[in-house]
Amino acid sequence: MSSIGTGYDLAASTFSPDGRIFQVEYAAKAVESSVTVIALSSKKGVVVAVDQPIPSKLDIEGANSRIMRINNKIGFVGSGLFPDVFALCDYARDESRKYYKEFDRPLTVKKLAGKVAEHVHIYTLGISRPFGASTFILSWDEKVAEHVHIYTLGISRPFGASTFILSWDEKVGSSIYCIESSGQCYKYFGWAIGKNAQAAKTEIEKVQEIDGQSNLGKEELIKRAIHVLLTTREEGTTGHRIKMGWIGEDSNEVFEGINQSEVDKLEEEVSQQMEDEED
């Protein structure tokens, strides 16, 4: 523990004199030491990839997968403490079900990302610290207003996880929302979280179309994602397997896991191409 945080890092309820919340920063560190997760998009869909370590030869294929579904139309993937990732996915599923039950229509990926981000942010407030923000409230509608009671949280810690919420449909196109452990939520054309995220982002910038309007299909996006993960994987790393998910035209707007044999085959192709380029 750095001496600069001494006395100010015991709870998320405490600001340091320079405005930092160390417990939130520590939660981000938990993500940085976890698995690498990347997401790429094109006009035809979104692909997500996880460079997942295999803890044991006895590990059952597909068990404890970080690639999950909120509903048929929305995917959910996270890096960080797996129980925290799963808890956030469970919360998102619950919000999606409640919205559909009340309004008889699916919750949009944008609204869902906002709800999850708000939920994550609440857990950075600890035992009711002051908000580090000044805000304008421009309108209020009694019919749709939602009230959050942060005092019911008691003593809590921030979520040690960052997540992607993903979707694609013909009308909106590709959607990649990243929710950080602080509760910040951004939309990207392509992004990375977890271990080696900064190096992965640099590689993504090289291959991702800046305007997000490339016409790459499923297979080409998969290859690009694999290339990014293999390029940023630390030398000498063993016992890892790339897991992937996809939503787009080819999946009829349904988020689905990509068959592992297909991923392994394309990984071999990309790996061979990278070796040939080095020679």
N, C-alpha and C positions, 0 to 999 in steps of 0.2 A: 504494500500500500504506500503510495507516494505521500511524502510529508505534506505536500501542498493540499491534500484532501483531508488531513487529520482534523477530526472534529466536525467535518462537514459531509462526511460520507457514511454516516451511521444510518441514515434514513432518507428516502426520497422526498421527505417533507422539508428538507433543509437546502437552502441556496447557499453557495459559497459567496464570499464578498465580491468575486468577479462574475457572479451570475450563473455559475455552473451547478448542475445537479449530478453529483458523482455516481449515485446509484443508477441513474439512467445511462451514464457513460459506461459503467461496469456491465450493464445489460447488453450494450452494443459490443463490448469485448467478448461476451459469450457467443454472439453471432459470428464475430470475426474468427473465432477458433473452431467453428463448426464446418459443416460440409459446404462446398461451393455449389451454388444454384444460379443458373442463368436463364434468361428468357429472351427470345428473339421473335420478331414479327415480320410479316409481309402483307400484301393485299389479300393473300389467300389463306392466312391463318397465323396462329401463334404456336411456337414450340417452347417447351421448358425442359431443362436438363439438370440432373443432379449427379454430381460425382460422389457416389455413395460408397463408403468403406464397407466391406463385408466382414463383420466381427468374428465369424466362425464358419468353418466348413459345414457345421450343422445348421446354419442359418437357412430358414425356409424362404424360398423365392417369393417375393411380394409381401412378406411380413414386415410390419413397421415401415411401410412405404411413406415417404414424405410427399408423394404425389397423390393428391386426393381430389374429390369432387364435392362442391357445395350442392350442386344439382346438375342435371344433364348439360346445362349451358355454361356453367362456370367452374373453372378449375382452381385449386388452391395448393400452393407449394411453399414450404418454409425451410429456413436454416436457423440453427440455434438449438436450444434445449428441446428435444423431441416432445416431451409432455406439454411444454408450452405451445409448440406448434399445433399439436393435436387439440389442445384446449381452445385455441383461437379458431381452428377449423370447425370444431363443434359449436362454438358460439355463432360463427357465420352461418352454419347450416340451420341453427335454430332461428336466427333472424330471417333467413330466407323462407322458412316454413311459416313463420308467423305472418310475414308480409303477404304471402300467397293466400293464407287462410282469411286474412282480413280484407284484402282488396281483390282477390280472385284474379291476380295477374302476377307474373314473375317480378321479383325485385331486380332492378337493373344492376349491372356490375359496378357502375359508378356510385350508386347509393349504398350498395353493400360495402364497398371499399371504405366509404365515409363512416359507416356504422362501426366497422371493425377498427378503424383508426381511432375513433372516439373512445371505444372500449379500451384499446391499448393505452391511450393517453390518460384515461382515468386512473389506471394503475401506476402511473408515474407521479401521482399526487400524494402517495403515501398516506400519512395520517393528516390529511387535509392541510397541505401547505398552501400558501398564497399562490394564485395564478401569476406566472411570470409574463403577463401580457396586458395590454390595454386594447379594448375592443369597442366597435360600434354595433349596436343592435338596431337594424334598420326596419324590421317588420316582425310581426308575430301573429300566428293564426291559432286560435284556441282549439280548433278542430283537429289539427295535425301536430300540435306541439308535443314534444317529448321531454320529460323531466328526468334528470339524472341526479340521484342522491349519492354524492360521493361519501357522505358520512357513514354509509352502511358498509364501507370497505374495511374499516378497522385498520389494523396494521397489515400492509401488503407490500409486495415488491413489484418492480416493473417486470414485464414479460421479457425473458431472455431469448427473443425470437424476432426475426424479420420475415415477412411473408410476401408472396406474389398472389394476387387474385387476377385470374386470366379469363378472357372471353373473346369470342369472335362471332359476328353475325353479318349478314349481307348488307344490312342498313348502316350499321355503325362501323363495321370493319374490326380491326384488331384492337384489343384493350389489354394493356399490361399495367396493373397498379401495384406499386410496392409500398408496403406499410412497414415502417421502421420501428424499432423497439421503443422509440420516443413517442410514437403515435403520429409522426409525420407521414403524409400520404402523397405520393407523386405518381403521375402517369408517364410511361416511357415507351419508346419504340423498341428498346432493348436495354437490359440492365443485368447486374450481377449482385449477389449478396453472399455472405459467408466468407470462408477462407479464400485468400487470394482474389478477393472481389475486385480490388483496384486494378490488378493485372488483367483480370478478365474483362473489365470495362474498357481498358485500352484496346484489347483485341476485338471487342464488340464494335468499337468505333471504327475499326478498320473494315469490318465486313457488313455492318448494319447500314442500310440505306438511311441517310439523314432525314429524308422526308417520309420514311416509313412506307413508301409506295412501291417497293420492289415487287415483282411478280413471281418470286420464288415459290415453288410448291413445297409440299411436305418433305420430300427426300432431300432437297437442297438445303432447306432450313435445318434439318436434322444434321446433315454433314457439317454445316457451319457451326452449329452448337457443339458438336463433338470436337471439331478443330479447336475451338476456343478452350474447351476443358482440357484437351491433351496438351495444348500449348502452355497453359498456366499451371498444369499439374507439376508439383515439385519433383525434381529428379530423384529417381530411386523409389518412388512411391509404388507400393504393391498392394494387392488385396482390395482394389477399388473396382467398381462396376458402374457404368453410366446408366442411369434410369431416366426415361423420358416420357413426356405427355404431349398431346397435340389437340388443338381444336381448329377447325377451318372448313373449307369447302369439301374436302375429301371425307370429313367425318360427319357431314350433314349438320354442322353447328353443334356437335356434341363433343364435350371434352372426354378424352379417353387416353388410357395408357398405351404407349407404343410397345408392340410385341418385343420381348427381350432379344429374341433371335434376330430380328430385323435390326435392332440397335447394335448388337454385337457384330453382325456382318458389315454394317456401314462403318463401324469403328475400325475394323480391320482394313477396310478400303482407305479411310482417311489416314490411318497410321502409316500405311504403305506409301501413300502419296507424300506424306511429310518426310519419310525416309528418303524417297527418291529425290525430293527437292534439295535435301541436304547434301546428297552425293554430287 
